């Protein structure tokens, strides 16, 4: 069964809007684990507009499932990850001004930049996933630089799914199958939700992990976090 990693960035966004410690990010992460999440994802950015470096260090000592840290591998990020030593690091090419991630790495163009970073994380016993667009060439490139997994950027999938579900699946078929063919782990994330998640998993049941934040946290406002995680976990099951 595909693992569900809950991205808790939006919880930190709400906290930061008011100051103080409400909601409590660490307590929320523990609750997600208690209610069945298979992992916790955070994406610290340089401006700390949601998850802060201090949060990451605190979470290191609390999380009992898989801990996934996403981000652009600039020196401060690399230092943070190698000190915390999460289960997985996901390398994302987001700029400082981006509201959210909106594209994957060109693993061919940036191979010489990424390869030493992959080596550094491996030396610290950290699994490495590379965030890529649904392009089989980028999947091949990730394998060539030594990554353990790719995370397919599913923003375009979610945008197309409502009007053309079959077309949305086709868009990802070559890349997902390429990962399986060359022995690369497969993750997916961005704009996945209760309406489109199950179809993706059904099409690509070898998906190792999905990382979901915005939609899941939004659903929790209506359903509560316990029920929300239950419903998302149901969507990851393939009969």
N, C-alpha and C positions, 0 to 999 in steps of 0.2 A: 504494500500500500504506500502511496506517495505521502511523504511527511509534510505536515503543515507547520511552517515557521511564521510566527506572528510578528510583524514589524510594529514596534511600539513608538515610532517617532511621533505620531499624532498625539499620543498621550502626553508626551513631553511638550508639544506645541501648546496644548491647552494649559498645562502648568505654567509655562513661561509667559503666557499672555497676562497672567495675574500676579506672578511672583509667588513666593512661598513654595509649598510642596504639595499642593492639591491640584490634580490628582498625584498620588505617589507613584512614580514610575517603577520603582523597584517592587513595590507591593503589587502593582498591576502585572508585572512580569511573572511574579510568583503565582498569581491567580490564574494567568493563562496556562502555566504549566499544570497547575492543580486541576484545571478543567479539561485537560487533554491535549494542549499544544505540544508538538514534538520538538519545538525549538523557538528561540527568540532571536529576532533580527533587529539590529540598529544601524542607522546610517548617519554617523556624526559628520557634520560639515564644519568648515573652518569658522563660520560665524556663530556656531552653536545655537542656531535659531530653533532647534528642537532638542535632540539628544546632545548632551554635553559630555566632554571628556570625563568629567567626574562621575557621570552616570555610568559610563562604560566600565570604569574601574570598580564601581560599586556592584554592578551586575555580574562582574567576573566571579565574585564570591557567593553569588546567590543562585545563579542558574544551574539547574541540575540536568537539563536536557541539552540539546545542541545550541551553541551560541554562534551566531553568524554576524560578522561586522562587515558592512558594505562601505565603499567609499573610493574616492580618487586617491591612488597611492602616492601622494606627495609625502615628503619626508616626515612631517608631524604625524600623518596617518600611519605610515609604516612603523614609526616608533611606538605609537599607541598599540597597534595590533601585536607587535612582537613582545611588548610588555604584558599584555593581557592574555595572549595565546588562546584565542577562541578556537572552537572546533573548526570553523571555516572563515575564510576571508573572501569576499566577493569584490573584485576590482571593477569599478564603474568609472567611465570617463566623464563625470559631471563637472561642469565649470562652476566657479564660485557664485555666479549670478543666476544659475538655473534654479527655478522653483522646484523642479523634480527631474529625475533622470529621463532623458528622452531619446537616447540612442546608445548603441553598444560600441565596443572597441572595434577598430580595424586591426585585427590581430596580425595581418600581414605587414601593414605599414609600420606598426608600432612593436614589432616582434623584438627588436633589439632593446627597446625600452622595457618591455614587460618581462622578458626572460630572466634577467637578474633579480627582479622583484619576486617572481615565482620561486626562484632558488632561495631567497632570503626567508620567505614564509615556510618553505619546506624544511629548511634548517631548524626552524622553530616548531616543527611537527604540526603545522597548520594546513588543512586542506584548502586548495586554491580553486576558486570558481571565477571565470571570466564572463562578464556581462557582454553579450553579443546580440546583434540583430539576427533575424532568422535567415541566415545566409550560410550555406554549407561550407563555403570557402573560409568564413570566419571561424567556423567550428574546427575545420582542419588546422587553421592557424593556431587556435588555442591548444590543440593537441601538440603541435610542433614545438611550442614554447614550454611545454611541460605541465600545463594546467591539469587538474584532476577532473574538473567539471566545467560546463558552460551553463550560464543562466540566460535563457532566451528572453529577450525584451518583448513582453506580450502586450505592450500598448497598442500596436497596430492590430493585433488579434482582437482585442476588446473593442476597438473602434469599428471594425468590420463585422463582428459577430452578430450584432443586432439585425442587420439587413441581409447578411449572407453568411450563415454559419459554416456551410461547406467550403466556401471560398476562404474563410478565416483559417480553417483547418489546413487547407491546401497550402496556404502561405507558409506554414510552419513545417510541413511534412518533410521536405528535403533536409532541412537543418536537424530536425529531431532524429530522423533516421540515420543521418550521417554520424551523429554523436553515438548512437547505439552501435553502428557498424565499426567504428574505430575504438570502441571501448572507453568512451568519455562519459562521465556521469552527466545527467541532465537535470537542471533546475529550471524554474520558470517564475517570472514575476513581473508585475506592473499591470494594474487595472483588472486583475482577475477578481471575480466576485461570484455570488451565489447563482447568477444567471448563466455564466459562461465557463465556470471552472470545470464542472463535471465533463463537459464535452471535450475539453482539452485533455483531461486525464484519460478519458475513454479512447481517444485517438492515439495517445502516446502513453500507454500504461507503464512504460519503463521510466517515466519521470520520477526522479528521486525525491524532489522537494519543490514545494511552491512557497514563496514568500509573499505574504499579503498584509497590507497595512491599512491604506486609506479606506477601502470598502469594508473591511472587517471591523475596524474601529467605528466607522459610521453605522454599520448594522447593529453594533453593540449598544448604540444610543437608544435604539428601539427595542432590541431583544434582550439586552443584558449580555455580558461577556460569556457567561456559562453557556447559554443557549446558542449564541453566535458561533462559538468554537465547535459546539456539537454539530451544528448545521454545516459548517465548512468541512469538518472531518467527514461527514457523510458524503459530501461531494467528491472527496478524494478516493472513495472506494469504487473499485471497478469489479463488476460481477463476472 
